[in-house]
Amino acid sequence: MSKRAFNFNPGPAVLPLPALERARDEFMDFAGTGMSVLETSHRSKDYEAVHNEAKALIAELLGLTPDYHVVFVGGGASLQFAMVPMNLLGAGKSADYVITGSWSKLAIKEAKILGAPKVAATSEPDGFTYIPTKLTLDPNATYVHITTNNTIYGTQYHAFPDTGSVPIVADMSSDIMWRPIDVKPFGLIYAGAQKNMGPAGVTVVIIRDDLLKKCKEGLPTMLSYATHVEKESLYNTCPVFPIYMVRNVLAWVKEQGGLAAMEKHNRKKGDLLYGALDADPDFFRGPVRKDSRSFMNVVFRLPNEDLEAAFISEAKKLGMVGLKGHRSVGGIRASMYNALPFEAVQTLVNFMQDFRKRH
């Protein structure tokens, strides 16, 4: 096998090699069926075992209590921007949204179609360079929506807001499973799998029973959380292979020592890369306030765009891919999800130091 790249892509992102090797080894003959998992019925006993194991791993790793339901849906986080207010907002109801980047702006845009959301805080006037901590919250809101990590701007919540009795609804697409969390404040969590949990094509939704009971009735069948909970994510043909890969990835996470081990691993990578930025801030210009820095997506600029283009090109020749910043902001972005090895970050830092000496 050719040498694997150091994959800094923001998503779809790096997957653990053992999870990929497991899929490779079972690809033509899944569970002794004589068929690929891609050919296996989503209602077969063989697939059912994978489906249930994936759900159980999510519950175990996050420490979910029995009042939380785990479901698999399609459509990515983008569909959840609409499904959340469609299920939870209605006449006379409101929700608070904290705006910390492009994805939370899209989330409130969808909510405005379906209800009357309010902006509890926003960091947009300062270029989304920090996570707001002073929120104007409505104690009668149905929920408070946050985006826990912002892939484009490189910010991340390190302490979740105190919302009192109002449940938090969180888009955790880009940092779920990066560390242990207390799930009790969260009434609903949703996350596209393609960062820390698996490939693109499946979204994990975790909804607490009290919030499920508040969901509106009379919705289109596939857009109702109740449908997916009642039918165990099997109302229609579910994304079998992505869920199979979620199982593989989370089994790997468990084998590594769970989320405590992931946090230690991720902080070690982040400390190394941010240390390199801080050692030469005039050349490697990190825009994010230190208390809001993301351990998943590190963004920085060089003195000019020509240098940035050269940096990305030279890094790619050395086997480091996916370092170009989002098209809306430019610059450099190193995405460092759970499966990215420490060696990749060390290689990047060594390259940064060499690049600096030559420029």
QUIJO-V980804 format. One record per backbone hydrogen bond with DSSP energy under -0.5 kcal/mol. CO is the residue of the C=O (numbers start at 0). NH is the residue of the N-H. If there is no record, write none. Layout:
CO_NH / CO_NH
//
This chain:
4_6 / 5_7 / 5_320 / 7_334 / 11_10 / 15_19 / 16_20 / 17_21 / 18_22 / 19_23 / 20_24 / 21_25 / 22_26 / 23_26 / 28_30 / 28_31 / 29_32 / 34_29 / 35_38 / 36_39 / 40_43 / 43_47 / 44_48 / 45_49 / 46_50 / 47_51 / 48_52 / 49_53 / 50_54 / 51_55 / 52_56 / 53_57 / 54_58 / 55_59 / 56_60 / 57_61 / 58_62 / 58_63 / 64_67 / 66_208 / 68_70 / 68_206 / 70_204 / 72_202 / 74_78 / 75_78 / 75_79 / 76_80 / 77_81 / 78_81 / 78_82 / 79_83 / 80_84 / 81_85 / 82_86 / 83_87 / 84_88 / 86_215 / 89_92 / 92_115 / 93_141 / 94_117 / 95_144 / 96_98 / 96_119 / 96_120 / 97_99 / 98_122 / 100_104 / 101_105 / 102_106 / 103_107 / 104_108 / 105_109 / 106_110 / 107_111 / 108_112 / 109_112 / 109_113 / 110_113 / 110_114 / 117_96 / 117_119 / 119_135 / 120_98 / 122_125 / 122_127 / 122_128 / 123_126 / 125_128 / 128_288 / 129_131 / 132_134 / 134_136 / 136_138 / 137_140 / 142_95 / 143_168 / 144_97 / 145_147 / 145_170 / 147_156 / 148_150 / 149_153 / 149_154 / 153_293 / 154_149 / 160_162 / 162_165 / 166_143 / 167_169 / 167_186 / 167_187 / 168_145 / 169_171 / 169_189 / 170_147 / 170_148 / 171_174 / 171_175 / 174_177 / 180_182 / 182_185 / 184_167 / 184_186 / 186_207 / 187_169 / 188_205 / 189_171 / 190_203 / 192_196 / 192_197 / 193_12 / 198_201 / 201_192 / 202_72 / 202_204 / 203_190 / 204_70 / 204_206 / 205_188 / 206_68 / 207_210 / 207_211 / 208_212 / 210_213 / 211_214 / 219_222 / 220_223 / 222_224 / 223_226 / 223_227 / 224_228 / 225_229 / 226_230 / 227_232 / 228_231 / 230_233 / 235_237 / 237_239 / 238_242 / 239_243 / 240_244 / 241_245 / 242_246 / 243_247 / 244_248 / 245_249 / 246_250 / 247_251 / 248_252 / 249_253 / 250_254 / 251_255 / 252_256 / 252_257 / 253_256 / 256_260 / 257_261 / 258_262 / 259_263 / 260_264 / 261_265 / 262_266 / 263_267 / 264_268 / 265_269 / 266_270 / 267_271 / 268_272 / 269_273 / 270_274 / 271_275 / 272_276 / 273_277 / 274_278 / 275_279 / 276_279 / 277_280 / 279_282 / 279_283 / 282_284 / 283_285 / 284_286 / 284_300 / 288_291 / 289_292 / 291_155 / 295_335 / 296_298 / 297_333 / 299_331 / 300_284 / 303_307 / 304_308 / 305_309 / 306_310 / 307_311 / 308_312 / 309_313 / 310_314 / 311_315 / 312_316 / 313_317 / 314_317 / 314_319 / 315_318 / 318_5 / 318_320 / 320_7 / 322_332 / 325_328 / 325_329 / 330_324 / 331_299 / 332_334 / 333_297 / 333_335 / 336_339 / 340_343 / 340_344 / 341_345 / 342_346 / 343_347 / 344_348 / 345_349 / 346_350 / 347_351 / 348_352 / 349_353 / 350_354 / 351_355 / 352_356 / 353_357 / 354_358 / 355_358
//
